[in-house]
Amino acid sequence: MNKEQATFLADFFTQDIIHELQTTKKVINAIPEEKKEYRPDPKSKTAFELAWHIAASDVWFINSIAEGSFVWSNDPMPQEIKRPADIAAWYEKNLSAAIENLKTIAPEKLSQPANFFQIANLPAVVYL
């Protein structure tokens, strides 16, 4: 993949991610405060835990693409997050920052292969 192709893909996919950020934020905000501990099965995550997982995973994924390396980190939820609206706000702030950081990465770096947990070794931009 050349740098022009990497630039095109990064621009194309980041616009889609920015659009989906708003949809995901709406879904997280739709979790009723009084039902945030709901879980359909004792083994399941609660609605609140699942919302955090989605938000944190999206941010981790974009940051990993920018770094060109996928190393899982299970960072805990910040203590100030107490409500679904807090997750949505954190998500918007941190995903927006990750996208802005991604835009600063040289196309040559985004076109380099990134190993995704021994499952795939594709140009980093392709994971967007």
C-alpha positions in Angstrom: 0.0 0.0 0.0 1.4 3.4 -0.9 1.0 6.6 1.1 -1.8 8.0 -1.2 -3.9 4.9 -0.6 -3.3 5.1 3.1 -4.3 8.8 3.2 -7.5 8.1 1.2 -8.5 5.2 3.5 -7.7 7.1 6.7 -9.7 10.1 5.5 -12.6 7.9 4.3 -12.9 5.8 7.4 -12.3 8.5 10.0 -15.3 10.4 8.6 -17.4 7.2 9.2 -16.1 6.8 12.7 -16.9 10.4 13.5 -20.5 9.8 12.3 -20.8 6.6 14.3 -19.4 8.3 17.4 -22.6 10.3 17.6 -24.8 7.1 17.2 -22.8 5.2 19.9 -23.1 8.2 22.2 -26.9 8.2 21.8 -27.1 4.5 22.6 -25.0 4.9 25.7 -27.0 8.0 26.8 -30.2 5.9 26.3 -29.3 3.6 29.2 -31.7 4.6 32.0 -29.8 5.4 35.2 -32.1 3.2 37.2 -31.5 0.3 34.9 -27.7 0.6 34.4 -27.1 -2.5 36.6 -29.4 -4.7 34.4 -27.8 -7.9 33.1 -29.8 -10.5 31.1 -27.9 -13.3 32.7 -25.8 -13.6 35.8 -22.7 -14.2 33.7 -23.3 -11.1 31.5 -21.9 -7.7 31.9 -24.3 -5.1 33.2 -25.6 -2.4 30.8 -23.2 0.0 32.4 -20.2 -2.3 32.1 -21.0 -3.1 28.5 -21.3 0.6 27.6 -17.8 1.2 29.2 -16.4 -1.8 27.3 -17.7 -0.4 24.0 -16.4 3.1 24.7 -13.0 2.0 26.0 -12.5 -0.5 23.2 -13.2 2.0 20.5 -10.7 4.4 21.9 -8.1 1.7 22.5 -8.5 0.5 18.9 -8.0 3.9 17.3 -5.0 4.6 19.5 -3.5 1.1 18.6 -3.9 1.9 14.9 -2.1 5.2 15.4 0.7 3.4 17.3 0.9 0.6 14.7 0.8 -1.9 17.6 -2.0 -3.8 19.2 -1.2 -4.5 22.9 -4.3 -5.1 25.0 -4.6 -3.0 28.2 -7.5 -3.5 30.4 -7.4 0.0 32.0 -10.0 0.5 34.7 -12.9 2.8 34.3 -12.0 6.3 35.7 -13.5 6.7 39.2 -15.3 9.9 38.2 -17.5 7.9 35.8 -20.8 7.1 37.7 -23.6 7.4 35.1 -24.1 6.4 31.5 -23.9 10.1 30.6 -20.4 10.2 32.1 -19.4 7.3 29.8 -20.8 9.1 26.8 -19.0 12.3 27.6 -15.7 10.4 28.2 -16.2 8.5 24.9 -16.8 11.6 22.9 -13.8 13.4 24.4 -11.3 10.5 24.2 -12.4 9.1 20.8 -12.3 12.6 19.3 -8.8 13.1 20.7 -7.7 9.7 19.4 -9.1 10.6 15.9 -7.3 13.9 16.0 -4.0 12.1 16.9 -4.6 9.6 14.1 -4.8 12.5 11.6 -1.3 13.5 12.6 0.2 10.1 11.8 2.3 10.0 8.6 0.7 8.1 5.8 3.9 6.0 5.5 3.4 4.8 9.1 -0.3 4.0 8.5 0.6 1.9 5.4 3.0 -0.3 7.4 1.8 -3.7 8.5 0.5 -4.0 12.1 0.2 -7.4 13.7 -3.2 -7.9 15.3 -2.7 -10.6 17.9 -1.2 -13.1 15.4 -4.6 -13.1 13.6 -3.7 -10.6 10.9 -0.8 -8.5 9.7 -2.3 -5.8 7.6 -1.4 -2.2 6.9 -2.5 -0.3 10.1 -5.0 1.9 8.2 -6.9 -1.1 7.1 -8.0 -1.8 10.6 -10.1 1.4 10.6 
